[in-house]
Amino acid sequence: MSQAPPSPTAAPAPPLAGLQPGRRLLQALGALLALGLGGVLSPVVLPLWWGLLALLAAALLVEGLWLARRPTPKISRTCALVWPVGRWQTVRLRLDNPTDAAVVGAAFDHTPGDIETLGLPQDLRVPRRGWAALEYRARAQERGPRRLGPLSLRLVGPLGLWERQVVAPCFEQIKVYPDFREVGSLALLARDDRLGLLGVHTQRRRGSGTEFYQLREHQRGDSPRLIDWKASARRAQLIAKEHRDEQDQQLILLLDCGHRMRTRDGLLSHFDRALNAAILLAYVALRQGDSVGLLATGGQDRWIAPKKGAAALGALLRGVYDLHSTASPPDLLQATRRLLTLQRRRALVVVLTNLRAEDEGELLLALRLLRQRHLVLVASLREPVLRELAEVPVERLIDAQRVAAVAMMSQERRRALERARKSGAVLVDEEPERLPASLINRYLDVKRAQRL
């Protein structure tokens, strides 16, 4: 992951925040107050009280002027420019002190409200004509562009009587992407042929498929139809043709950005879960030699034309990193009409949404239109709360009513999905955690069945 080059930025000469009383000043004032109360009872204490008050006033004046005129450290920030959502990142700060006096105080880095931090604020001590490094951890909970900064410094005077608040304009632009580290893990498993650890059921098939791949020696169990008689005659041994699943097909991800996808299970919303599953599916499809495109609907309007090759996944990530669910209802019918004008070539259209029984009429009409040209796979996220509520022990009448309502809702939902299946669509109905593996398995099944 690329790192942002450190670019020291000096704070402006006039401080943005003035002097504030320090802890030792408050302690000194408390002591003087106690001594003054004692002077009421014993007048001989009053001269001492006045002397200490004059000494404190002089110290306050000298330290205040020194602290107000003191140049602030030069600050730079180093961090990754691209963050995966929901993953902890390390942010490093460097403070350079060009003066002949040490800098003592604390530092706090300002981050957007949806970025969680650990390790702030931090105490700091920068030696004279030296530097100090601080680091903290941050985690973005929403995708999209973000800006870190400015940095607040609390500088403490030598006597600790005054503190000076300084805001240094040290900014950094970052982009919060979908959790692409899952794609990296999938890439490692795919390379080592261990996709089964994710629940993906890969099958090694010898010689089947529709696209010629290579010639190899005939092996026991091969079909006689696979024998290449000309190559066998030239080599004086049986040579078989090996085929693989057809490549250069097209996959279109139709992503619902409507209000139902805003439900959260833990840190990530259902929309984020669906987007992560879509990216994982795109990675697998690109490895299969297919082209991948995306159409967003439901309050978002974005079209990414199908592309193939190593750069296609990066282009897809850059195209969707700032997509969010909205308060708009899903409009599958409008999205279907738009897709039919954009995508002329036959493709596998994967609809990622959260279906309800009331969507049945619109869904069936959209499927009927899509099926005229494309093969459709409907991936619907099932809320875990439906399962959790159905498993709650029934002890009171309200518990029975809740379980009955959940059962009725689930039954209506299953009925709508079954009608969609009978209309010719391939279905995936899973909870968010299991969606990626189930979606990839369905895609691989379609490839093996040569339905495109």
N, C-alpha and C positions, 0 to 999 in steps of 0.2 A: 504494500500500500504506500502510495507516495506521501512524502512528508512535506509540510509547508516550510519553505526556507525561512530561517529567522530573519526578521527585518526590524531592527531596533527602532523604536519611535520615542523620541523625547517628549516628555509632557510639556505643555505650554508654561511659560515663565510665571504668569500670575496664577495662583492656586484657584481651583474651582470651588474649594470649600475652605472656610476659615479655621481659626484656632478654636479648640474645645478644651475644657478643663480635663486634666489627666487625673489618674487615680491618686497620685501623691499630693496633688493640690487639694483634693477633697479631704484627704487625711490631715493635711496641714491646717486647713480651715476648721476641721473638727477639733483639732488640738487647741487652736487659738480660741475657739468658742468656749471650750472647757476652762482654758486659762482665764478668759475674760470673766466667766462666772465666778471663778475663784477670786478675781480682783474686786468683785463687788463685796465680798466678805473680808478681804484683806487688801487694803489700798496699797501696801508695799509691793504688791505683785504688778500693779498697773504699769510702772516704768518698763519692766521686763516685757509686758504684753505689747506696749507700743513699740519697743525696739524690735521684737520679733515680727510685728506687723510690717514695719518699715523694711526689714530685711526680706520678708516674703514678697512685698510689692516690688522691690528692686530685682529680685530673682525672676519674678514674673515678667517684668519689662525686658530684661536682658534675654531670657530664654525665648520669649515670644518673638522679639525682633530677629533673633538668630534662626529660629525655626521657620518664620515667615519668609525670610530671604534665602533660605537654603534650597539649592537646586535638587530636584527629585531624581531618582535613579532612571536610567534608560531601560526600557522594558521591551522584551520580545517574547512572542508566544510560538511554540512549535506543536503542531498536532496534525493528524491525518486530515486531508481535505475532504475525504468521502467516508462517511460513517454508515455502518449497517444499523438499521433501527433495532432498538432493544439490546444492543451489545455495548459493554463497557469499553471506553476509550481512555487513553492516557493523554493528558494535556500537560505540557511542560512550559514553565515560565522562567525566564532568565532576567535578572536585574543587575545592571552594571552601575557601579558607584564611582564616578570620576573625581570625587572630592577627597579631602584629607581627613574626614571624620566618618566614623562608621554610621550606617543607617540601621535604626532599630524601629520595629513596629510590627504591622500585620498586613496581609494582602488578601483581597477578595476579588475573584474574577466574576464578572456579571455574565450570566448565560440566560437564554430565553426560558420562559416558565415551564416549557415541556421538556427541558433537559435537566435530568437529575444529576446531582454532583455529590461526590464523597471527598472529604479532605479540605473543605473550605469553611471558614477562613483559615489561614496559616500564619503563624508567627514567623518573622524574618529578621535576619541580621546580616547585613552586607558589609564586609570589612572595607576600610578606607582603600580607595583605588583598587578595589577588587570586585568580585561578582558573586552572586549566589543563585542557586537553582531551586525551584519549587516544582512540585508536580501534584496533580490531583486527577481523579477519575470522573468521567462524565458519561451519561447514557441518554441518548435521544429516544423519546417515546412516540414521536411523530415524524413522518417522512417529509421531505421538502427542503428548500433552502433555509439556512439558519445563519445567524451572525453572532459570534462570540465577542464579548467586550462591552464597554471599556473595563479597565482594571482599577479598582479602588485600593489606595494605600493609606494606612494610618501610621503616620510618622510620629515617633515619641521623642521629646527633647531630652537632653542629657540628664536633667534633674527629674524628669517625669512629671513636671507640673503642667505642661501643655501637650496637647496632641493636635496634629494637623491632618485633616482629611484631604487627600488629593485624588482626583479622578484622571487617570491617564488614558488618552484616546488610542488604545491598542485594540484594533479590531481584526477579526479573521472570518472570512466567508467559508462556510462548509456546506456540503450537500449530504442529506440523510437519505440513503438509498434503502430499498427493501433488503431483507437479511440475506445478502449474497453469500455469506459464509456457509449457509446450508447448501448452496450450489457448489461451493468449493468442496465441501464434505462429500457431496454426491459425485463430484468429478473424481475424487480419490477412490471412492468405492467402485465406481464404474471402471476405472483404470485397473484396479485389482480384482475386478469381477466379483464384487461382494455387495451388489445392490440388494441382495436378499436381507441384509441387516436392516434395511429401511422398510422391509415389507414388499419390495418389488420382486415379482416372480419372473425372472428371466429364464428362458428355455433355450438350450442349445439344440438346434435342429440341423441335421446333416443333409445338405443338398436341396432342401425345399425352398420355396419362394418363387418369385416370378422374374427376378432380374439376375442375369448371369454374373457370377462373381469370379470363379477361377476353375481350373482343371486340377484334379488330384488323383492319387491312386484309388482304385476301386476298393471299397471296404465291405466286409461281410454285413449284410443287412441293407445295402444300397438297392434301390429299385433298378431293375434292368433298363427302365426308360432313361436313367441318368447316364448310361454308358455312352461315351463318345467313341464311335467305332473307328473313325478316321484316325484320331489320336492314338487309340489302342493299337491300330495296325502299324503306325509309324514307330511306336515304342515297344512293340511286341509284348505288351501287357495291358491289362484292363485299366482304362482311364475313365473316370467319372466326372461329370459336370457338377459343379456346386453353385447353387443359386442362393440369393439372399432376398430379404423383404425389399420390395420396390422402394427406391429412393426418389428424391426430387418431387415429393408430394408436398402439399401445403396444409398448414395448420393455422387456423384463425382463432384467437382467444377473444371471446365476447364477454367483457368484464362489466358486471353490474356494479355501479357506484352509488346506488340508491340508498335510502334511509335504513333499509333492513340490514345492510351490511355494517352498520355502525355498532352493533352489539359487541360487547367486549367479554372475553373469557381470559382473565389475567391481564397481562400487559398489552397484548395485541388485540385489535378489533378483528371481527370476521372478515372485513375487507382486507386487512393486512395478511390474514391467513390465506385468503383466496389469492391474493397477489403473489405471495410466496410460492403457493402451489403452482400458479401459472408459470412463474419463472423456472421452477424446477422442471415442469413439463416441457417448457421451451428448450431447456438445456438438453433433455433426453431426445427431443425431436430433432434438434440440430445435429446431435451426434448420429442420428439415424439418416442424416443426409436430407432432411426435409427443410422447407422454408417455414418461417413462423412470423405471423403478423398479429396485430391487436386492435380491437375497437372497444372504446369505453363508452358506456351509456349510463343514464340515470343521473343527470345533473352535470356530467362531464362529457366533453365532446373531443375525442382524440382518436386519430387513425394512424397506425403505424403499418405501412405496407409490408407484405411478407418478404423476408430476406433469409438467406442461408449463409453458412460459412462461419468461421471463427469470430468475426467481428459482429455478427448479428445479435448475439446475446448482450454485448456491451451497448449496442444501439437500443435494444429493448429496455435495458435498465435505465439508460439516460432518458428514454421517452416516458417512463412511468413512475420515476422516483418521487415526483411531486403530485401524483394522483391521490385524491382523498374521496371518501364517501361523503355524500351530501344529504340534505334534508329532502331531496326530490324523490318521488316515487319512481320505481323502475318502469321503463317503457320499452319492453322487448319488441313490440310490433314496429315501432318507429326505427329501432336499431336494426331490425331485420330488413326493412325496406332500404335503409341506407347501406347495409352490408351487401345487399344484392346488386346495388349500383357500383359499389367499390370493388367487389370481388367477383369477377366473371368466371375464373377458372374454378373447377370443382375442388373442394377442400373439405377437411374435417373441421367443423365449427364447434368449438368447446364453449358452452355457455356456463359461466360461473356466477351463481346467484344464490338466493335463499328463497325457495319457492314456498308459497302458501296455497291453500285450497282456493282462495279467491282469484289466484292468478291463472286458474285452469283454462278459462276461455281464451284469454289473450295468448297464453303459452301455446295452446293447440293451434291457434291460427298462425302464430309465428313459426311453429314447427312445420306446418303445412307449406308455408311459403319457402322456408329454407330447404325443405326436403326436395323441392323441385330441381335444385341444382347441387346441394351439398349433403354430406353426411353430418348429422348433428349428434353431439354428446352433451347432455345436460348434467352438470355437476352442481348439486344443491347442498349447501351447508345445513346440517341438522344441529339445532341448538342442544348442547349438553344438558341444559336446564330441563328439557322435556324428560330426559331419562332420569335425572336426579329427582324431579318431583314425582315421577311414577314410582320410584323406589322408597319414598317416604312412608314410614309405618302409619297405618290408618288407626288413629286412636280417638278422634273426635269427628263430629259431623262435617266440620269444615275441611278436615283432611280428606274425607271421602269425596266431598264435592270437588276438591282440587284435583284429586286423582282421576275422577270421572271426566273433568274438563280437559285434562291433559290427554287422556285416552281418546276422547272424541276428536281433539285437534290433530293428534297423531294419525288417527284413522283417516280423517279427511285429507291429510297431507299425503298419505300413502296412496289413497285412491287417485289423487291428481297425478302423482308420479306414475302410477300404473297406466293411466290413460295416455300419458306422454310416451311411455314405453311402447304401447300398442300402436301409436302413431308412427313408429319407426325410429325413434330416438334411442341412443345408447344412454344409460343412466348411471350416475354415481351419486349416492345419497349417503354422506358420511359426516361425522363430527369433524370440526376443524383440525384436530390433531392428526386424524387418519386420512385426511383428504389428499395430501400429496401422493402417498403410495398408491391409494386406490385409483387416483386419476391417471398416474403413469401406467398402472397395470391395464386399465381399460384402453389406453392409447396403444399399448403394445399388443393387446388382443385384437384391436382393429387392424393393426399392421399385419399380424399373422394371418388373420382371416381374409386379407386382401379385399377388404370391403370398399376401399377407395378406388 
